[in-house]
Amino acid sequence: MPLVSSTTMLQAARAGGYCISAFNVHTLEMLQAVVEAAEEQQSPLIIQSTMGRESDGLTITSISEREEVENMNVNDESSRQPGNEELRIGIVGCGVRASIAIFPALRNAPVDLVAVCDLDLSKAQYNARKYGARRYYQDAIEMMEKEDLQAILVIGPAKVHYQVAKEALQRGLHVWMEKPPGETREQAFELVRLAEKHRRQIQVGFMMRFATANQMAKEISQRPEFGGVKALYFRYMANPYPDHPAFYLYHCIHGFDLARHFMGEPDKVFAREATAAPGQFHQQASLSFVNGSIATLDMSCLQEWTSPNVRLEVTGVGKHVIVENSAEITYYRNAPIRPSHARDQAHFVEAVARLDDSQDALTWQPNQNWATLYSYRGYEDELNAFASAILSGNEASANIEDGYIAMKLLAAVEQSAQTGKEVSFADFEVGDR
Ligand SMILES: NC(=O)c1ccc[n+]([C@@H]2O[C@H](COP(=O)([O-])OP(=O)(O)OC[C@H]3O[C@@H](n4cnc5c(N)ncnc54)[C@H](O)[C@@H]3O)[C@@H](O)[C@H]2O)c1
């Protein structure tokens, strides 16, 4: 059966006065059945399906089918048709985090995964096969030299984010990196400068900005009715951590970025910690911002991951919004007071029994089904945003400047906790900013 474009088929059908059957196929058996039937009937046929992953619609029912589909993804260049709208990327780091969160979250992003890399070649090989990259490498520079890439994603230790980003920028590549953007604010600042010099973008993986409920909170906080953001509370709890700098660098940094995302330029910082053992502490940081707003960050590695561990509360004027566990959002809008029905007055009874469209709280909870493609933790949306920004020439966010500011806040909070004194954010600049 020859393959022709649907335009050719439809033109012939119009001229010949007949119609053409179109089938959605979801299994290889269905595909076989409709092709055999069309051959038998000598009939043209249009087939629609997604030939990528099980969750995209093609149900794979046997091991041999699975192998067939996987081989198509990994080895057959003709099975991919990356258009101009796909960003050609390579990924450095195929460890736990990359494999659990980043590779799967790229599923619907406008990217063409060209190659992957890990110091441990078996991890690179596994992820290339699993996620359909064409080639895999052990050395990031070799991958950048040999492949025709537009951007690199780096998911490794902090030092590797810095090192690989430098190499990528010098080769004219854009960079998406996991947080933190280096081990120190000096490294982050160097990346700010290099990105400017090479006119390339770096997006830092502050995915909390992109969690659907947090995006909703941000949008609400910008409405005129909200009255401006006056205060923010952020809670983030984790298990006892091996060492103090690592918890700051790899976890608390999320809180610093999120506070800034809502409040703008920081001003003063005061922090203190209750310490259980070296590296195990509960920290409360109080930040003030140039616009007069304040934030309290309550971050700890004395609790546990497995309980609901994140809460965000943003306060405006007579209104506030709460995001629980990055998922459920409630917008409190100065609801009417509902007097007790014991008072037995007609107008009170009406207020008690009726929801007020304009003032009662609005709550949104994510629903787990195929039709609700929200970004619970923000991974999908942050990667989509990066690829879309680069492809369209728009500015990526959170960019490396945001990453640098988060690193400065981290240093300020750490120093305040150590000295017991309030510090000025401006004192933590590197170079001229
Ligand atoms: N945003 C989040 O929710 C979140 C959560 C967890 C981890 N992370 C981030 O993910 C990053 C990785 O964490 P992880 O738990 O996956 O660590 P990991 O150790 O499991 O993975 C890191 C991988 O990088 C590889 N690697 C190291 N140096 C390399 C190099 N020079 N070239 C190529 N590969 C190299 C290692 O072999 C390893 O496979 C960390 O920076 C962390 O901050 C983010």
Ligand as a Chemical Component Dictionary entry (heavy atoms), coordinates in Angstrom:
data_LIG
# 
_chem_comp.id                   LIG 
_chem_comp.type                 NON-POLYMER 
_chem_comp.pdbx_formal_charge   0 
_chem_comp.three_letter_code    LIG 
# 
loop_
_chem_comp_atom.comp_id 
_chem_comp_atom.atom_id 
_chem_comp_atom.alt_atom_id 
_chem_comp_atom.type_symbol 
_chem_comp_atom.charge 
_chem_comp_atom.model_Cartn_x 
_chem_comp_atom.model_Cartn_y 
_chem_comp_atom.model_Cartn_z 
_chem_comp_atom.pdbx_ordinal 
LIG N1  N1  N 0  13.722 21.007 41.961 1  
LIG C1  C1  C 0  13.570 19.864 42.594 2  
LIG O1  O1  O 0  12.482 19.511 43.006 3  
LIG C2  C2  C 0  14.751 18.967 42.805 4  
LIG C3  C3  C 0  14.603 17.806 43.553 5  
LIG C4  C4  C 0  15.705 16.972 43.696 6  
LIG C5  C5  C 0  16.917 17.313 43.107 7  
LIG N2  N2  N 1  17.028 18.453 42.370 8  
LIG C6  C6  C 0  18.304 18.831 41.744 9  
LIG O2  O2  O 0  18.703 17.824 40.831 10 
LIG C7  C7  C 0  20.120 17.755 40.788 11 
LIG C8  C8  C 0  20.569 16.293 40.709 12 
LIG O3  O3  O 0  20.120 15.599 41.849 13 
LIG P1  P1  P 0  20.028 14.007 41.836 14 
LIG O4  O4  O 0  19.361 13.641 43.108 15 
LIG O5  O5  O -1 19.459 13.515 40.570 16 
LIG O6  O6  O 0  21.547 13.581 41.905 17 
LIG P2  P2  P 0  22.201 12.256 41.298 18 
LIG O7  O7  O 0  23.527 12.150 41.956 19 
LIG O8  O8  O 0  21.262 11.114 41.363 20 
LIG O9  O9  O 0  22.398 12.585 39.760 21 
LIG C9  C9  C 0  23.413 13.401 39.255 22 
LIG C10 C10 C 0  23.925 12.722 38.016 23 
LIG O10 O10 O 0  24.838 13.600 37.375 24 
LIG C11 C11 C 0  25.892 12.791 36.862 25 
LIG N3  N3  N 0  27.052 13.650 36.673 26 
LIG C12 C12 C 0  27.831 14.222 37.634 27 
LIG N4  N4  N 0  28.795 14.951 37.057 28 
LIG C13 C13 C 0  28.632 14.856 35.716 29 
LIG C14 C14 C 0  29.321 15.370 34.603 30 
LIG N5  N5  N 0  30.390 16.164 34.726 31 
LIG N6  N6  N 0  28.901 15.041 33.367 32 
LIG C15 C15 C 0  27.828 14.237 33.200 33 
LIG N7  N7  N 0  27.131 13.706 34.233 34 
LIG C16 C16 C 0  27.526 14.015 35.470 35 
LIG C17 C17 C 0  26.095 11.719 37.896 36 
LIG O11 O11 O 0  26.759 10.588 37.367 37 
LIG C18 C18 C 0  24.657 11.424 38.291 38 
LIG O12 O12 O 0  24.111 10.388 37.526 39 
LIG C19 C19 C 0  20.622 18.511 42.011 40 
LIG O13 O13 O 0  21.295 19.654 41.569 41 
LIG C20 C20 C 0  19.390 18.936 42.769 42 
LIG O14 O14 O 0  19.446 20.283 43.190 43 
LIG C21 C21 C 0  15.956 19.276 42.225 44 
# 
loop_
_chem_comp_bond.comp_id 
_chem_comp_bond.atom_id_1 
_chem_comp_bond.atom_id_2 
_chem_comp_bond.value_order 
_chem_comp_bond.pdbx_ordinal 
LIG N1  C1  SING 1  
LIG C1  O1  DOUB 2  
LIG C1  C2  SING 3  
LIG C2  C3  SING 4  
LIG C2  C21 DOUB 5  
LIG C3  C4  DOUB 6  
LIG C4  C5  SING 7  
LIG C5  N2  DOUB 8  
LIG N2  C6  SING 9  
LIG N2  C21 SING 10 
LIG C6  O2  SING 11 
LIG C6  C20 SING 12 
LIG O2  C7  SING 13 
LIG C7  C8  SING 14 
LIG C7  C19 SING 15 
LIG C8  O3  SING 16 
LIG O3  P1  SING 17 
LIG P1  O4  DOUB 18 
LIG P1  O5  SING 19 
LIG P1  O6  SING 20 
LIG O6  P2  SING 21 
LIG P2  O7  DOUB 22 
LIG P2  O8  SING 23 
LIG P2  O9  SING 24 
LIG O9  C9  SING 25 
LIG C9  C10 SING 26 
LIG C10 O10 SING 27 
LIG C10 C18 SING 28 
LIG O10 C11 SING 29 
LIG C11 N3  SING 30 
LIG C11 C17 SING 31 
LIG N3  C12 SING 32 
LIG N3  C16 SING 33 
LIG C12 N4  DOUB 34 
LIG N4  C13 SING 35 
LIG C13 C14 SING 36 
LIG C13 C16 DOUB 37 
LIG C14 N5  SING 38 
LIG C14 N6  DOUB 39 
LIG N6  C15 SING 40 
LIG C15 N7  DOUB 41 
LIG N7  C16 SING 42 
LIG C17 O11 SING 43 
LIG C17 C18 SING 44 
LIG C18 O12 SING 45 
LIG C19 O13 SING 46 
LIG C19 C20 SING 47 
LIG C20 O14 SING 48 
# 
